Amino acid sequence: MDEQKFIEDKLEEIKVTIGSEKAISALSGGVDSSACTVLAHKAIGPNLKVIFIDDGLMREKEPEDVREIFADLGITVDIINAQDEFFHALKGKFDPEEKRKAFRDTFYTVFGREVLQNEARFLVQGTIAADIIETKGGVKTQHNILEQIGIDPEKGFGFKVIEPLKELFKPQVRKVAEALSLPESIYQRMPFPGPGLATRVVGEVTPERISLVRKATQIVEEEIESLKPFQAFAVLLSDKGTGVEEGKRKFGEIVIVRSVESKDAMTAEPTNVPWEILTNLCRRITNEIPDVTRVAYEITGKPPATIEYV
Ligand code: XMP
């Protein structure tokens, strides 16, 4: 693929489509939405407003980091706190697809409101080919796919959705992001799902359970970073496991550590993590998060498993 040609073609396409109207870019800080945001910013400049929805399901310090990285690129990011709305929508939901749909509906409700409040006519989002294939193929409901349920955002919310990267897979998006001069910390970034840490909490998503998985995820990322896996993270199960603390029984949380190698996330293999790193991970997670009594390393590929648990 010729990245420069792709960029030139997309810039032209975005300019023609949006014209002199206003647009909102849905930035999450991942490589897809970052590349998309820079493209749209180059195409329409000040007519683009960049919004980061803080859904409470992000990794440690994510909103602040994203704002800083984009400030260095000369792009202002508005952070909208919608944590309560997302937690409310997820409350009492245990089924994975129900949780995904609740996330998706809240995502479009919040963005729809922002688009209308800003008198914009377009929402620019970083959907890529794998998101569409996995949703249409019936694997899971990705947060950014509306067609599957027949919602036409123009009729439903009064705006159009633009997806400049929808024909590309992850390796191509990384190349486009690099060609757009995004920093390496973005174009080499591990994928992080739209519904965030909610995909890593089995069972009900609550602020407390998200906080636990956030801490564990940070430890996993720090300890496994040197191996440069495609994706590595922690998962919180809904079952508990008996443990022992100061000679007494303790019924605690179970955390799964997952690390995979993949090209495009359509298939994946578990990372061959050295034993020393695994034992260190277990020690850190159980010491730094006292509620956890057990840590396990996942060895399933995709298929038969998917990468995320939810
Ligand atoms: P699965 O779990 O389906 O994940 O094997 C494949 C890749 O997609 C990411 N993922 C998502 N990304 N919205 C996204 O933007 C979503 O709803 C979503 N669900 C999964 C996942 O992290 C992995 O890289």
Residues whose N, C-alpha, C, O or C-beta is under 5 A from the ligand:
A	BS01	XMP	T141 Q142 H143 P191 F192 P193 G194 P195 A265 T306 I307 E308
